[in-house]
Amino acid sequence: MSFIDHIGASATLIASGTVQTRSIDRDLIAGMGERDPTFRERFYLSLLLTVIRRLRSLDHAMAFPT
């Protein structure tokens, strides 16, 4: 969320084991958007669809706990 609104993290996570993370460089995305005007739209649509898929999955997990 902070990538979009620049407000900062909305949660803190503590891993109980080894993890691998990935980050998105805001300046890289901005530069790619300047070079290809359609890139920004495609990037944010992809990001939005990923967030929606994850929220739906969380909703389902909360409604039907195992």
C-alpha positions in Angstrom: 0.0 0.0 0.0 2.8 2.4 0.8 4.1 2.0 -2.8 0.8 3.6 -3.9 0.1 6.2 -1.3 3.6 7.0 0.0 2.3 6.9 3.7 4.5 4.1 4.9 4.0 0.5 6.1 0.6 -0.5 7.3 1.9 -3.6 9.1 5.0 -5.1 10.7 5.9 -8.7 10.1 8.2 -10.9 12.1 9.4 -14.1 10.3 9.8 -17.3 12.3 12.3 -18.7 9.7 14.2 -17.8 6.6 12.3 -15.6 4.1 13.0 -14.1 0.7 11.6 -10.7 -0.1 11.2 -8.6 -3.2 10.8 -4.9 -3.6 9.7 -2.5 -6.3 11.9 0.5 -7.1 9.5 3.5 -7.4 12.1 5.4 -9.5 12.5 2.5 -11.9 8.7 2.3 -12.4 8.5 6.1 -13.0 11.3 5.9 -15.5 9.7 3.0 -17.4 6.5 5.0 -17.4 8.2 8.0 -19.0 9.7 5.8 -21.7 6.5 3.9 -22.5 3.3 5.8 -21.8 1.2 2.6 -21.6 3.5 0.9 -19.1 2.2 2.8 -16.0 -1.4 1.8 -16.8 -0.5 -1.9 -17.4 1.7 -1.9 -14.2 -1.0 -0.5 -11.9 -3.7 -2.7 -13.4 -1.5 -5.7 -12.7 -0.8 -4.5 -9.2 -4.5 -3.9 -8.6 -5.5 -7.4 -9.9 -2.9 -9.0 -7.6 -4.2 -7.1 -4.6 -7.8 -8.0 -5.4 -6.9 -11.7 -5.8 -5.1 -11.7 -2.4 -8.0 -10.0 -0.7 -10.5 -12.4 -2.1 -8.3 -15.3 -1.0 -8.1 -13.8 2.5 -11.9 -13.3 2.6 -12.4 -16.9 1.7 -9.9 -18.1 4.3 -11.7 -16.1 7.0 -15.1 -17.2 5.9 -14.1 -20.9 5.7 -11.3 -21.5 8.2 -9.6 -24.9 8.1 
